[in-house]
Structures are given as structure tokens and as C-alpha cells.
């Protein structure tokens, strides 16, 4: 392993930091984090950017500007439906 090459986790953290503000400004997005990527509901074992949305919407129903990229800065992006966040007492 090359010690000068950032780890997958570090690359994901950097990409998240670089794109978080834009992602949070998109409709339906309620959070952005770093975690294990899921495809078809199953963990892939890869680390990526996790974009949390209230409700997943089919790509065909979104404008080009509202599509969340599948990859940012070479890091996989996983969109996960989390519902609405509600503060509790």
C-alpha cells in the first residue's frame, strides 16, 4: 500500500466535504455522510458518499439539474431514502 495515496475513506471524506453544500441545496436531500455503499439494498463493501433523501424519486421524473450524480471525484454516491427527520423531546 502506498502511504502517499489516500485511503478510500479519506477520498470519500474529501469528496463529501467538497460537494456537501451543493448536495444539501438539492430538493429532497436531508443529509450527506460517508458510509458503506448499497446497491439493490445490499452493501457492496465499498466506501462512498451517502446522500439521504426524504423519498427516492425515479430519475425520469427529475430534471437534469436535480439528478444526484452516481460518482463524485471518483467516489461512489449512494442515495438512501430515510424519510423525514423529526425532532423529539
C-alpha positions in Angstrom: 0.0 0.0 0.0 1.3 3.4 -1.0 1.4 5.6 2.1 1.1 8.8 0.0 -2.1 7.6 -1.6 -5.3 8.5 0.3 -7.4 5.6 1.6 -10.9 5.1 0.2 -12.3 6.5 3.4 -10.2 9.6 3.1 -11.1 10.1 -0.6 -14.8 9.8 0.4 -14.4 12.3 3.2 -12.7 14.8 0.9 -15.3 14.4 -1.9 -18.1 14.8 0.7 -16.6 18.0 2.0 -16.1 19.4 -1.5 -19.7 18.7 -2.6 -21.8 18.7 0.6 -23.1 22.3 0.3 -24.3 21.7 -3.2 -25.9 18.4 -2.4 -27.7 19.8 0.6 -29.1 22.5 -1.6 -30.8 20.0 -3.8 -34.6 19.2 -3.4 -35.4 16.3 -1.2 -31.9 16.0 0.3 -31.9 16.0 4.1 -28.3 14.8 4.8 -24.9 13.9 3.4 -22.4 11.5 5.0 -19.8 8.9 4.4 -20.6 5.2 4.7 -20.9 1.8 3.0 -22.4 2.0 -0.4 -25.5 -0.1 -1.1 -26.8 -1.2 -4.5 -30.1 -3.0 -4.7 -30.4 -2.8 -0.9 -27.2 -4.8 -0.3 -23.8 -3.5 1.0 -21.1 -3.5 -1.7 -18.2 -3.3 0.8 -17.2 0.0 -0.8 -17.0 3.3 1.0 -18.7 6.3 -0.6 -20.8 9.4 -0.2 -24.2 8.6 1.3 -26.9 11.2 0.2 -30.0 10.9 2.4 -33.3 11.9 0.9 -36.9 12.1 2.2 -38.2 9.9 -0.6 -36.4 8.4 -3.6 -37.8 9.6 -6.9 -37.3 7.9 -10.3 -34.6 9.6 -12.4 -37.1 10.1 -15.2 -39.2 12.3 -13.0 -36.3 14.7 -12.2 -34.8 17.5 -14.1 -31.1 17.2 -15.2 -30.2 19.8 -12.5 -31.9 17.7 -9.8 -30.2 14.4 -10.5 -27.7 13.3 -7.9 -24.5 12.1 -9.6 -23.6 8.4 -9.1 -19.9 9.3 -8.8 -18.2 12.5 -7.4 -14.5 13.0 -7.7 -14.1 9.2 -8.4 -16.1 8.3 -5.3 -19.3 6.3 -5.5 -22.5 8.1 -4.4 -25.4 6.1 -2.8 -28.8 7.8 -2.4 -30.7 6.4 0.5 -34.3 7.1 1.4 -34.6 8.0 5.1 -38.0 9.7 5.4 -38.4 12.9 7.2 -36.4 13.8 10.3 -38.4 15.0 13.2 -37.1 16.4 16.4 -38.1 14.6 19.6 -38.4 15.8 23.1 
